[in-house]
Amino acid sequence: MPYYELWPALERKTWRPDIRAAVLASVRVSMHRKMLKTAAATDVYPVAIGTDALVYPSPGPSPLDFLPHTAEGKLAPGSFRLGVSPGMVKHQGTQSVLWAEQQFEEHGGVFNIADLIKM
């Protein structure tokens, strides 16, 4: 959607921007806390941060290749957990570094790769 068009949700009678802002703020705080825990466990930091998406470098195509694990093989406490329950994250997509470079060439380098990773 172009930046100059109104967001369709604004026309709904039940639209509550205060509730949306509160939910986004809560999610953002949780996401940053988990980023710090993940960085402490793996020394890996996101290369892009979107409103609700993070882009991490990974040695493989699965998000499980990147997530930190304990010596027992379980996910490190406080880091990201995959799933559909509240507090968990879902995998939006995996792209190669060559794909990212192509996006930078097409968009002139003025965009957030986290917004395009879902494609």
N, CA and C of each residue as an Amber inpcrd file, in Angstrom:
protein
   357
   0.8480000  -1.1650000   0.0000000   0.0000000   0.0000000   0.0000000
   0.9030000   1.2400000   0.0000000   0.6740000   2.1780000  -0.9190000
   1.4790000   3.4130000  -0.9420000   1.3050000   4.2160000   0.3430000
   2.3160000   4.9910000   0.6770000   2.3200000   5.7410000   1.9280000
   1.2180000   6.7940000   1.9930000   0.7860000   7.2960000   0.8620000
  -0.1790000   8.3960000   0.8650000  -1.6320000   7.9360000   0.9470000
  -1.8990000   6.6390000   0.8610000  -3.2740000   6.1410000   0.9460000
  -3.6700000   5.9130000   2.4040000  -4.9330000   6.1790000   2.7230000
  -5.4280000   5.9290000   4.0730000  -5.4680000   4.4330000   4.3540000
  -5.2200000   4.0880000   5.5760000  -5.2690000   2.7010000   5.9990000
  -6.7320000   2.3110000   6.1300000  -7.1950000   1.2130000   5.4820000
  -8.6140000   0.8330000   5.5040000  -9.1900000   0.6360000   6.9070000
  -8.3770000   0.2360000   7.8720000  -8.8790000   0.0040000   9.2380000
  -9.4080000   1.2820000   9.8770000  -8.9530000   2.4270000   9.4350000
  -9.3980000   3.6920000  10.0260000 -10.8800000   3.9520000   9.7960000
 -11.4690000   3.2980000   8.8030000 -12.8800000   3.5130000   8.4880000
 -13.8200000   2.6080000   9.2900000 -13.2580000   1.6320000  10.0100000
 -14.1010000   0.7440000  10.8150000 -14.6090000   1.4610000  12.0510000
 -15.8510000   1.2170000  12.4120000 -16.4420000   1.8440000  13.5920000
 -15.8060000   1.3260000  14.8850000 -15.2730000   0.1160000  14.8420000
 -14.6880000  -0.4770000  16.0410000 -13.1920000  -0.1980000  16.1610000
 -12.6590000   0.6360000  15.3040000 -11.2180000   0.9030000  15.3130000
 -10.8010000   1.6440000  16.5800000  -9.8300000   1.0970000  17.3030000
  -9.3300000   1.7110000  18.5350000  -7.8190000   1.8750000  18.4300000
  -7.3470000   3.0250000  18.0260000  -5.8960000   3.2160000  17.8910000
  -5.1500000   3.0850000  19.2130000  -5.8040000   3.3800000  20.3290000
  -5.1370000   3.2560000  21.6190000  -4.8400000   1.7960000  21.9640000
  -5.7750000   0.9070000  21.6390000  -5.5570000  -0.5170000  21.9050000
  -4.4580000  -1.0560000  20.9960000  -4.4880000  -0.6550000  19.7280000
  -3.4460000  -1.0940000  18.7950000  -2.0770000  -0.6320000  19.2690000
  -1.9680000   0.6190000  19.7060000  -0.6920000   1.1480000  20.1770000
  -0.2060000   0.3940000  21.4160000  -1.1160000   0.0430000  22.3190000
  -0.7370000  -0.6940000  23.5250000  -0.2360000  -2.0940000  23.1810000
  -0.9060000  -2.7570000  22.2570000  -0.4830000  -4.1020000  21.8460000
   0.8820000  -4.0400000  21.1750000   1.0580000  -3.0970000  20.2530000
   2.3480000  -2.9740000  19.5670000   3.4730000  -2.6450000  20.5450000
   3.2060000  -1.8030000  21.5260000   4.2210000  -1.4580000  22.5170000
   4.6230000  -2.6820000  23.3360000   3.6520000  -3.4810000  23.7280000
   3.9340000  -4.6800000  24.4990000   4.7500000  -5.6810000  23.6880000
   4.3770000  -5.8610000  22.4350000   5.0930000  -6.7870000  21.5570000
   6.5150000  -6.2970000  21.3260000   6.6660000  -4.9990000  21.1420000
   7.9840000  -4.4120000  20.8780000   8.9270000  -4.6110000  22.0670000
   8.4250000  -4.4090000  23.2800000   9.2490000  -4.6060000  24.4810000
   9.6670000  -6.0710000  24.5870000   8.7340000  -6.9820000  24.3720000
   9.0360000  -8.4060000  24.4310000  10.0560000  -8.7900000  23.3650000
   9.8950000  -8.2460000  22.1700000  10.8070000  -8.5580000  21.0710000
  12.2280000  -8.0790000  21.4030000  12.3650000  -6.8870000  21.9590000
  13.6830000  -6.3790000  22.3070000  14.3240000  -7.1870000  23.4410000
  13.5170000  -7.6080000  24.4030000  14.0360000  -8.4330000  25.4850000
  14.5770000  -9.7520000  24.9320000  13.8400000 -10.3510000  24.0240000
  14.2740000 -11.6200000  23.4440000  15.4890000 -11.4320000  22.5400000
  15.5860000 -10.2780000  21.8560000  16.7750000  -9.9920000  21.0480000
  18.0210000  -9.9520000  21.9300000  17.9160000  -9.3090000  23.0950000
  19.0560000  -9.2250000  24.0090000  19.4460000 -10.5950000  24.5520000
  18.4560000 -11.4090000  24.9190000  18.7420000 -12.7660000  25.4130000
  19.4000000 -13.6120000  24.3270000  18.9020000 -13.4830000  23.1000000
  19.4710000 -14.2410000  21.9840000  20.8900000 -13.7780000  21.6950000
  21.1250000 -12.4840000  21.7310000  22.4630000 -11.9470000  21.4950000
  23.4350000 -12.4080000  22.5810000  22.9790000 -12.4510000  23.8200000
  23.8380000 -12.9070000  24.9140000  24.1910000 -14.3800000  24.7660000
  23.2600000 -15.1790000  24.2500000  23.4880000 -16.6250000  24.1220000
  24.2890000 -16.9790000  22.8760000  24.1500000 -16.2040000  21.7970000
  24.7640000 -16.6010000  20.5250000  25.7460000 -15.5870000  19.9620000
  25.7340000 -14.3700000  20.4860000  26.5300000 -13.2600000  19.9480000
  26.1420000 -12.9570000  18.4980000  24.8640000 -13.1890000  18.1720000
  24.3150000 -12.8880000  16.8430000  23.2430000 -11.8170000  17.0100000
  23.3150000 -10.8000000  16.1560000  22.3920000  -9.6820000  16.2300000
  21.5760000  -9.5950000  14.9470000  20.3570000  -9.0400000  15.0030000
  19.5530000  -8.9190000  13.7820000  20.1890000  -7.9340000  12.8020000
  20.0180000  -8.2080000  11.5130000  20.5240000  -7.2970000  10.4810000
  19.4580000  -6.2910000  10.0820000  18.1950000  -6.5630000  10.4220000
  17.0990000  -5.6290000  10.1460000  15.9920000  -5.8520000  11.1680000
  15.3580000  -4.7490000  11.5630000  14.2550000  -4.8090000  12.5230000
  13.0840000  -4.0450000  11.9420000  11.9230000  -4.7210000  11.8170000
  10.7070000  -4.0880000  11.3420000   9.7210000  -3.9310000  12.4890000
   8.5190000  -3.5090000  12.1770000   7.4950000  -3.3430000  13.2070000
   7.2110000  -4.6490000  13.9100000   7.0960000  -5.7140000  13.1500000
   6.8050000  -7.0140000  13.7440000   7.6530000  -8.1210000  13.1200000
   8.8090000  -7.7690000  12.5880000   9.6650000  -8.7650000  11.9560000
  11.1330000  -8.4700000  12.2550000  11.9000000  -9.5200000  12.4250000
  13.3440000  -9.4230000  12.6120000  14.0160000 -10.2530000  11.5390000
  15.1570000  -9.8070000  11.0740000  15.9320000 -10.5680000  10.0980000
  17.2790000 -10.8860000  10.7320000  17.5480000 -12.1770000  10.8740000
  18.8020000 -12.6460000  11.4490000  19.5990000 -13.4010000  10.4010000
  20.9260000 -13.3080000  10.4510000  21.7360000 -14.1880000   9.6010000
  21.6870000 -15.6030000  10.1780000  21.6230000 -16.5820000   9.3170000
  21.5070000 -17.9630000   9.7770000  22.4100000 -18.8600000   8.9390000
  23.0030000 -19.8700000   9.5460000  23.8360000 -20.7930000   8.7760000
  23.0330000 -21.7510000   7.8890000  21.7260000 -21.8100000   8.0850000
  20.8920000 -22.7080000   7.2860000  19.5420000 -22.0900000   7.0010000
  18.7030000 -22.7670000   6.2100000  17.4150000 -22.2100000   5.8130000
  16.3240000 -22.2750000   6.8820000  16.5310000 -23.0540000   7.9060000
  15.5110000 -23.2110000   8.9530000  15.7750000 -22.2320000  10.0880000
  14.7080000 -21.7130000  10.7190000  14.9370000 -20.8570000  11.8860000
  15.5700000 -21.6290000  13.0470000  15.4210000 -22.9300000  13.0600000
  16.0340000 -23.7370000  14.1150000  17.5570000 -23.7540000  13.9980000
  18.0930000 -23.4450000  12.8070000  19.5430000 -23.3720000  12.6270000
  20.1370000 -22.1840000  13.3680000  19.3610000 -21.1780000  13.5870000
  19.8370000 -19.9370000  14.2010000  19.5740000 -19.8710000  15.7090000
  18.4610000 -20.4240000  16.1680000  18.0590000 -20.2750000  17.5690000
  19.0550000 -20.9450000  18.5150000  19.3510000 -20.2810000  19.6480000
  20.3220000 -20.8530000  20.5980000  19.7230000 -22.0180000  21.3820000
  20.5500000 -23.0230000  21.6270000  20.1230000 -24.2020000  22.3720000
  21.0180000 -24.4120000  23.5830000  20.4840000 -25.0580000  24.5900000
  21.2690000 -25.4080000  25.7770000  22.0600000 -26.6790000  25.4880000
  22.8630000 -27.1030000  26.4560000  23.6530000 -28.3320000  26.2990000
  22.7510000 -29.5520000  26.1380000  21.5280000 -29.4830000  26.6970000
  20.5830000 -30.6060000  26.5960000  19.8390000 -30.6130000  25.2600000
  20.0350000 -29.5940000  24.4390000  19.3670000 -29.5290000  23.1480000
  18.0610000 -28.7510000  23.1570000  17.6840000 -28.1890000  24.3000000
  16.4570000 -27.3850000  24.3830000  16.7780000 -25.9400000  24.0220000
  15.7290000 -25.2000000  23.6300000  15.9390000 -23.7910000  23.3200000
  16.3870000 -23.0360000  24.5690000  17.3010000 -22.0920000  24.3860000
  17.8080000 -21.3040000  25.5080000  16.6720000 -20.5010000  26.1260000
  16.5970000 -20.4450000  27.4550000  15.5200000 -19.7040000  28.1040000
  15.5890000 -18.2080000  27.7820000  14.4260000 -17.6230000  27.5450000
  14.3420000 -16.1990000  27.2660000  14.5330000 -15.8200000  25.8170000
  14.9500000 -16.7680000  24.9820000  15.1370000 -16.4540000  23.5610000
  13.8310000 -16.7270000  22.8110000  13.8700000 -16.5890000  21.5150000
  12.6720000 -16.7760000  20.6960000  12.2540000 -18.2390000  20.6910000
  10.9340000 -18.4580000  20.7260000  10.3630000 -19.8060000  20.6200000
   9.4040000 -19.8090000  19.4430000   9.4790000 -20.8260000  18.6110000
   8.5930000 -20.9320000  17.4570000   7.2720000 -21.5510000  17.8620000
   6.1740000 -21.0040000  17.3270000   4.8570000 -21.5440000  17.6110000
   3.7750000 -20.5260000  17.3360000   2.5350000 -20.8790000  17.6960000
   1.3920000 -20.0020000  17.4400000   0.7630000 -19.4650000  18.7200000
   1.2580000 -19.8800000  19.8610000   0.7170000 -19.4010000  21.1340000
   1.2370000 -17.9920000  21.4320000   0.5520000 -17.2620000  22.2970000
   1.0500000 -15.9350000  22.6720000   2.4640000 -16.0050000  23.2390000
   3.2950000 -15.0630000  22.8460000   4.6850000 -15.0310000  23.2820000
   5.6250000 -15.7720000  22.3620000   5.0790000 -16.5410000  21.4600000
   5.9090000 -17.2760000  20.5010000   5.9700000 -16.4990000  19.1930000
   6.9140000 -16.8680000  18.3530000   7.0820000 -16.1930000  17.0670000
   6.8670000 -17.1880000  15.9360000   6.5370000 -16.6610000  14.7640000
   6.3900000 -17.5530000  13.6110000   7.4180000 -17.1780000  12.5620000
   7.8370000 -18.1660000  11.8410000   8.8190000 -17.9850000  10.7890000
   8.1450000 -17.3400000   9.5860000   8.6050000 -16.1620000   9.1960000
   7.9950000 -15.4370000   8.0720000   8.5820000 -15.8560000   6.7320000
   9.8290000 -16.2540000   6.7240000  10.4480000 -16.6480000   5.4660000
  11.9560000 -16.6310000   5.5800000  12.5880000 -17.3060000   4.6470000
  14.0390000 -17.3600000   4.5750000  14.4520000 -16.9350000   3.1870000
  15.4250000 -16.0560000   3.1190000  15.9460000 -15.5890000   1.8430000
  17.4620000 -15.6450000   1.8970000  18.0820000 -15.6910000   0.7200000
  19.5360000 -15.7390000   0.6550000  20.1220000 -14.3270000   0.6920000
  21.4000000 -14.2590000   0.9080000  22.0920000 -12.9700000   0.8860000
  22.0440000 -12.3840000  -0.5250000  22.0870000 -13.2350000  -1.5320000
  21.9880000 -12.7460000  -2.9150000  20.6250000 -12.1020000  -3.1710000
  19.5660000 -12.6650000  -2.6020000  18.2380000 -12.0560000  -2.7140000
  18.2380000 -10.6710000  -2.0840000  18.8390000 -10.5630000  -0.8920000
  18.8970000  -9.2710000  -0.2000000  19.6790000  -8.2540000  -1.0200000
  20.7770000  -8.6700000  -1.6150000  21.5690000  -7.7550000  -2.4420000
  20.7680000  -7.2850000  -3.6510000  19.9930000  -8.1780000  -4.2440000
  19.1370000  -7.8020000  -5.3760000  18.0920000  -6.7760000  -4.9430000
  17.5360000  -6.9370000  -3.7410000  16.5590000  -5.9700000  -3.2370000
  17.2040000  -4.5990000  -3.0390000  18.4320000  -4.5870000  -2.5420000
  19.1380000  -3.3160000  -2.3570000  19.3820000  -2.6320000  -3.6960000
  19.6990000  -3.4170000  -4.7270000  19.9160000  -2.8400000  -6.0560000
  18.6200000  -2.2910000  -6.6320000  17.5040000  -3.0060000  -6.4550000
  16.2150000  -2.5750000  -6.9960000  15.6540000  -1.3490000  -6.2720000
  15.8200000  -1.3030000  -4.9500000  15.2260000  -0.2360000  -4.1530000
  16.1830000   0.9130000  -3.8590000  17.3900000   0.8240000  -4.3240000
  18.3360000   1.9030000  -4.1030000  18.8650000   1.9800000  -2.6880000
  18.6970000   0.9630000  -1.8920000  19.2450000   0.9390000  -0.5470000
  18.4560000   1.7400000   0.4790000  17.3020000   2.3140000   0.1170000
  16.5190000   3.1140000   1.0610000  15.2200000   2.3790000   1.3690000
  15.3110000   1.3390000   2.1840000  14.1510000   0.5470000   2.5780000
  14.5950000  -0.3710000   3.7030000  13.6480000  -1.0510000   4.3040000
  13.9510000  -1.9810000   5.3820000  13.7480000  -3.4080000   4.8600000
  14.7830000  -4.1910000   4.8560000  14.7190000  -5.5650000   4.3470000
  13.7240000  -6.4070000   5.1420000  13.4700000  -6.0350000   6.4010000
  12.5090000  -6.7860000   7.2290000  11.0970000  -6.6770000   6.6830000
  10.7990000  -5.6130000   5.9400000   9.4570000  -5.4550000   5.3560000
   9.2530000  -6.3440000   4.1330000  10.3440000  -6.7980000   3.5150000
  10.2490000  -7.5810000   2.2770000  10.5320000  -9.0540000   2.4630000
  11.0030000  -9.4680000   3.6150000  11.4350000 -10.8530000   3.8220000
  10.2870000 -11.8430000   3.6490000   9.0530000 -11.4020000   3.8300000
   7.8860000 -12.2990000   3.7320000   7.6080000 -12.7330000   2.3020000
   8.0980000 -12.0070000   1.3530000   7.7360000 -12.2370000  -0.0520000
   8.1420000 -13.5720000  -0.5810000
